[in-house]
Amino acid sequence: MIRAGCPEQGIVLDLFMGSGTTAVVARKLNRNYVGFELNPDYIRIANKRLHNSLGMFN
């Protein structure tokens, strides 16, 4: 869906980020990403996942 609906260097907007799967895929496909999440547990999970997958949020 990201590849089909967003050009490279475009912005993917995810209003319900959850564990960050869409963020990881967007960055791997050379897209920028903005995600929102209210649950602090999911924010921690997403930050850890982005760090482990992409080296983000050291």
N, C-alpha and C positions, 0 to 999 in steps of 0.2 A: 504494500500500500504506500509506503514512504517513497519508494523509487518511482511509482506510477503517479503519485499526486503532488510531489514536491521536487522542484529542480535542485541540482547541486548548488550549494551555498544558500539555499532557501531556508526557511524557518518552519520547523515542525512545532505545533502548539498542542500540548497534551494537558487537558484540564484535570485529569485524574491520573497522576503519575504512577501511583502504586510502587512497585519494586524497581522501576526504571528500565524495563525491557525496551520500550520505545526509544528512550534516550540513548541507550547503548547502540541500537540499530541505526538511529539517525546519525550519530557521530561516525559510525563505521561506514556509512554511505555518503559521507561528506556533506551532511546537512547540519544546520544549527538547530538548537533545541531549547524550548522554554517549557518547563513543566511545573504544575502546581500540585501540591499534596498537603492536606491538613493533618493527617495522622503522623505524629512524630516517630512512631515505630517504622512506618514505611519510608520516611525521610532518611532515617539511619540506614535502612536496608539499601535504598537507592544510592546514597552516598558511598557506601561500602562497595556496592556493585560497580559503580562508575569508576571508583579508584582502582579496583581489581582488574576491570576490563580495559580501561583507557588511561589509567594514571591520573585521573582527575580528582580533585578535592583531597589533596594530600594533607 
